[in-house]
Amino acid sequence: MTDSIPSPSSRTVELRDGLSITVTEQGDADAAGGKGILLLHGGGGPFTVAGLATALADRTYVITPTHPGFDGEPRPEWFDDHTDLALAYLDLLDALQLRDVVVVGSSMGGWVAAEMALHDTRGRLGGLVLMNAVGIDTDGRAKIVDIRELTPGEIGPLAFHDPAVLPDPATLSEEQLVTVAANQIALEIYGGERFNHDPKLRRRLHRVALPALVVWGEEDGILPTEYGRFYADSIPHARFRTVAQAGHLPHLEQPEVTVAAIEEFLDDRAV
């Protein structure tokens, strides 16, 4: 990041009915002219996309919300599914008066991004980037793993090509362990009874008219590459890009390749 780009800052935006969203802002908002990137984290929490936010802020304004219920953020009792998140982030874009926003979502954040595209009645969005996103049902044609049945130690080898990327649980403080446990509870709340998919979503994605990029870590042991292809094939204007030697979070294991794919997509949109 160059010296001319403002340092990251955080603020809380009040929306409605007791709902507030805390966002981290990076990049030059003035230069972006009311546009930018909305970056949505997955079940691991906002730290999993922090490096990606910094990389993308070199070229544009990046807003990274913390989902209510994650990292100690308050979550109203009524706010309890993925559609609530999607509508809240559309309200957030309204409040910030942003337009032509590219939503980049990882895992659960990708599901929320897809739902945003289906509910965007005010033309706030300009594109989608889905990174190993959950959310669709493939009618059993791409077998996925229900992580609720696994311990953190069992999830790591499935989620990562190189499990060494993961922090050693033994090195985490008691406070960090409490945060991890609370984040897992929030993930299960948003995942719903069927956990991390809506059986009707795939059949609705034909209505998404936005350009889209589906990025997939090839070594994801939770969501196989076939699942990603189903996602891309369900969106009319989507391209599919795999990332070698990466699992469920390609932006952590192969950051340069992942950022390059996203930047190429952004450049193509600008043509």
C-alpha positions as CSV (number, residue, x, y, z in Angstrom):
1,M,0.0,0.0,0.0
2,T,1.3,3.4,-0.9
3,D,1.7,6.3,1.5
4,S,-1.1,8.2,-0.2
5,I,-3.7,5.6,0.7
6,P,-5.5,6.2,4.0
7,S,-4.8,3.8,6.8
8,P,-7.7,1.3,7.7
9,S,-10.4,2.7,9.9
10,S,-13.4,1.3,11.6
11,R,-16.9,2.7,12.3
12,T,-20.3,1.4,13.2
13,V,-23.3,2.2,11.0
14,E,-26.7,2.1,12.6
15,L,-29.3,0.6,10.3
16,R,-32.8,-0.3,11.7
17,D,-34.6,-2.2,14.5
18,G,-31.5,-2.2,16.8
19,L,-29.2,-3.5,14.0
20,S,-25.8,-2.0,13.6
21,I,-22.9,-3.0,11.4
22,T,-19.3,-2.4,12.2
23,V,-17.1,-2.0,9.1
24,T,-13.5,-1.6,8.4
25,E,-12.7,0.8,5.5
26,Q,-9.5,0.7,3.5
27,G,-8.4,2.5,0.3
28,D,-9.3,5.9,-1.0
29,A,-13.0,6.4,-0.9
30,D,-12.9,9.8,-2.6
31,A,-10.9,8.5,-5.5
32,A,-13.4,5.6,-5.9
33,G,-16.2,8.1,-6.5
34,G,-18.9,6.3,-4.7
35,K,-17.9,2.8,-5.9
36,G,-15.8,0.1,-4.3
37,I,-15.7,-3.4,-3.0
38,L,-17.8,-5.0,-0.3
39,L,-15.8,-7.9,1.2
40,L,-17.7,-10.5,3.1
41,H,-16.0,-13.0,5.4
42,G,-16.9,-16.6,6.0
43,G,-17.3,-18.6,9.2
44,G,-13.7,-18.0,10.3
45,G,-14.4,-14.3,10.9
46,P,-13.1,-11.1,9.5
47,F,-9.4,-11.8,10.1
48,T,-9.6,-14.4,7.3
49,V,-10.1,-11.7,4.6
50,A,-8.0,-9.0,6.2
51,G,-5.0,-9.6,3.9
52,L,-7.2,-9.7,0.9
53,A,-8.8,-6.3,1.9
54,T,-5.4,-4.7,2.2
55,A,-4.3,-6.1,-1.2
56,L,-7.5,-4.9,-3.0
57,A,-7.3,-1.5,-1.2
58,D,-4.3,-0.7,-3.4
59,R,-6.7,-0.1,-6.3
60,T,-10.0,0.9,-4.8
61,Y,-12.1,1.5,-1.7
62,V,-12.8,-1.6,0.3
63,I,-15.4,-2.1,3.0
64,T,-15.2,-5.2,5.2
65,P,-18.2,-5.6,7.6
66,T,-18.1,-7.9,10.6
67,H,-21.3,-10.1,10.5
68,P,-23.4,-9.4,13.6
69,G,-22.6,-12.1,16.1
70,F,-19.0,-12.5,15.0
71,D,-16.0,-11.3,17.0
72,G,-18.3,-10.0,19.8
73,E,-20.5,-7.8,17.6
74,P,-24.1,-7.6,18.8
75,R,-26.7,-9.6,16.9
76,P,-30.4,-8.7,17.4
77,E,-32.5,-11.8,18.2
78,W,-34.6,-11.4,15.1
79,F,-31.5,-11.3,12.8
80,D,-30.9,-14.9,12.2
81,D,-30.5,-16.1,8.6
82,H,-28.5,-15.5,5.4
83,T,-31.3,-13.4,3.9
84,D,-31.1,-11.0,6.9
85,L,-27.4,-10.5,6.2
86,A,-28.0,-9.9,2.5
87,L,-30.7,-7.3,3.0
88,A,-28.6,-5.7,5.8
89,Y,-25.7,-5.2,3.5
90,L,-27.9,-3.8,0.8
91,D,-29.2,-1.3,3.4
92,L,-25.6,-0.6,4.3
93,L,-24.8,0.3,0.7
94,D,-27.8,2.6,0.7
95,A,-26.6,4.2,3.9
96,L,-23.1,4.7,2.5
97,Q,-24.6,5.9,-0.9
98,L,-22.4,3.5,-2.8
99,R,-23.2,2.2,-6.3
100,D,-21.7,-0.3,-8.8
101,V,-20.2,-2.2,-5.9
102,V,-18.5,-5.5,-6.5
103,V,-19.3,-7.9,-3.7
104,V,-16.5,-10.4,-2.9
105,G,-17.6,-13.2,-0.6
106,S,-15.7,-16.1,1.0
107,S,-17.6,-19.3,1.9
108,M,-20.7,-18.1,3.8
109,G,-19.9,-14.6,2.6
110,G,-20.3,-15.9,-1.0
111,W,-23.7,-17.2,-0.2
112,V,-24.7,-13.8,1.2
113,A,-23.3,-12.1,-1.9
114,A,-25.4,-14.3,-4.2
115,E,-28.5,-13.5,-2.2
116,M,-27.7,-9.8,-2.4
117,A,-27.7,-10.0,-6.2
118,L,-31.1,-11.6,-6.1
119,H,-32.5,-8.9,-3.8
120,D,-30.8,-5.8,-5.2
121,T,-33.8,-3.7,-6.4
122,R,-31.9,-0.4,-6.4
123,G,-29.0,-1.3,-8.7
124,R,-26.3,-1.0,-6.0
125,L,-24.3,-3.9,-7.3
126,G,-22.0,-4.1,-10.2
127,G,-20.5,-7.5,-9.9
128,L,-19.9,-10.7,-7.8
129,V,-16.8,-12.6,-6.8
130,L,-17.6,-15.9,-5.0
131,M,-14.7,-17.7,-3.4
132,N,-15.5,-21.3,-2.4
133,A,-19.0,-20.2,-1.6
134,V,-21.6,-22.3,0.2
135,G,-25.3,-21.9,-0.5
136,I,-26.5,-24.1,-3.3
137,D,-27.9,-27.6,-3.4
138,T,-26.6,-29.8,-6.2
139,D,-29.1,-32.6,-5.6
140,G,-26.3,-34.8,-4.4
141,R,-24.2,-34.5,-7.5
142,A,-21.4,-32.8,-5.6
143,K,-20.9,-34.2,-2.1
144,I,-20.1,-31.7,0.6
145,V,-19.0,-32.1,4.2
146,D,-21.1,-30.9,7.1
147,I,-18.5,-29.3,9.4
148,R,-20.9,-29.3,12.3
149,E,-20.0,-33.0,12.7
150,L,-16.3,-32.3,12.9
151,T,-13.9,-31.0,15.5
152,P,-11.6,-28.0,14.6
153,G,-8.7,-30.4,14.4
154,E,-10.6,-32.4,11.8
155,I,-11.8,-29.4,9.8
156,G,-8.3,-28.0,9.2
157,P,-6.9,-30.8,6.9
158,L,-10.1,-30.7,4.9
159,A,-10.2,-26.9,4.5
160,F,-6.5,-26.3,3.7
161,H,-4.1,-27.7,1.2
162,D,-1.4,-26.9,3.7
163,P,-2.8,-27.2,7.3
164,A,0.4,-25.4,8.5
165,V,-1.3,-22.2,7.4
166,L,-3.7,-22.6,10.3
167,P,-2.8,-21.2,13.7
168,D,-2.0,-23.9,16.3
169,P,-5.0,-24.1,18.7
170,A,-2.6,-24.6,21.5
171,T,-1.2,-21.1,20.9
172,L,-4.5,-19.3,21.1
173,S,-5.4,-17.4,24.2
174,E,-8.5,-18.2,26.2
175,E,-10.1,-15.0,24.8
176,Q,-9.4,-16.1,21.3
177,L,-10.8,-19.6,21.9
178,V,-14.0,-18.0,23.2
179,T,-14.2,-15.9,20.1
180,V,-13.7,-18.9,17.8
181,A,-16.5,-20.8,19.7
182,A,-18.9,-17.8,19.5
183,N,-18.2,-17.4,15.8
184,Q,-19.0,-21.1,15.2
185,I,-22.4,-20.5,17.0
186,A,-23.1,-17.5,14.8
187,L,-22.2,-19.5,11.7
188,E,-24.7,-22.2,12.6
189,I,-27.4,-19.7,13.2
190,Y,-26.9,-18.1,9.8
191,G,-26.5,-21.5,8.2
192,G,-30.0,-22.5,9.2
193,E,-31.7,-25.8,9.8
194,R,-30.3,-27.2,6.5
195,F,-26.9,-25.6,7.3
196,N,-25.2,-23.5,4.7
197,H,-27.5,-24.0,1.8
198,D,-30.9,-23.0,0.4
199,P,-32.4,-25.8,-1.7
200,K,-34.0,-23.2,-4.0
201,L,-31.0,-20.9,-4.5
202,R,-29.4,-22.6,-7.5
203,R,-32.6,-22.5,-9.5
204,R,-33.0,-18.8,-8.8
205,L,-29.5,-17.7,-9.8
206,H,-30.5,-17.6,-13.5
207,R,-32.0,-14.2,-12.6
208,V,-28.5,-12.7,-11.7
209,A,-27.6,-10.4,-14.6
210,L,-24.3,-9.2,-13.1
211,P,-20.9,-10.2,-14.3
212,A,-19.5,-12.8,-11.9
213,L,-16.3,-14.7,-11.1
214,V,-16.4,-17.9,-9.2
215,V,-12.9,-18.7,-7.7
216,W,-12.3,-22.1,-6.3
217,G,-9.4,-23.6,-4.4
218,E,-8.9,-27.0,-6.0
219,E,-8.0,-28.8,-2.8
220,D,-11.1,-27.9,-0.8
221,G,-12.1,-31.0,1.1
222,I,-15.3,-29.4,2.2
223,L,-16.7,-28.2,-1.1
224,P,-15.3,-30.0,-4.1
225,T,-14.4,-28.3,-7.4
226,E,-17.6,-29.9,-8.9
227,Y,-19.7,-27.9,-6.5
228,G,-18.0,-24.7,-7.7
229,R,-18.7,-25.5,-11.3
230,F,-22.4,-26.0,-10.5
231,Y,-22.3,-22.5,-8.9
232,A,-20.7,-20.9,-11.9
233,D,-22.9,-22.8,-14.4
234,S,-26.0,-21.5,-12.5
235,I,-25.1,-17.8,-13.1
236,P,-25.5,-16.6,-16.7
237,H,-22.5,-14.3,-16.9
238,A,-20.1,-16.1,-14.6
239,R,-16.6,-17.4,-15.3
240,F,-15.0,-20.1,-13.3
241,R,-11.4,-20.0,-12.1
242,T,-9.6,-22.7,-10.1
243,V,-6.6,-22.0,-7.8
244,A,-4.1,-24.9,-7.5
245,Q,-2.5,-25.8,-4.2
246,A,-5.3,-24.1,-2.3
247,G,-8.3,-25.3,-0.2
248,H,-11.4,-23.6,1.1
249,L,-9.7,-20.2,1.5
250,P,-7.6,-19.7,-1.7
251,H,-7.0,-16.0,-0.7
252,L,-5.0,-17.3,2.3
253,E,-3.0,-20.1,0.7
254,Q,-2.5,-18.5,-2.7
255,P,-3.0,-14.8,-2.2
256,E,-1.1,-13.6,-5.3
257,V,-3.0,-15.9,-7.6
258,T,-6.4,-15.1,-6.1
259,V,-5.8,-11.3,-6.1
260,A,-4.6,-11.4,-9.7
261,A,-7.8,-13.3,-10.7
262,I,-10.0,-10.7,-8.9
263,E,-8.1,-7.8,-10.4
264,E,-8.4,-9.3,-13.9
265,F,-12.2,-9.5,-13.4
266,L,-12.3,-5.9,-12.2
267,D,-10.3,-4.8,-15.2
268,D,-12.6,-6.6,-17.6
269,R,-15.6,-4.9,-16.0
270,A,-14.0,-1.5,-16.7
271,V,-13.6,-2.2,-20.4
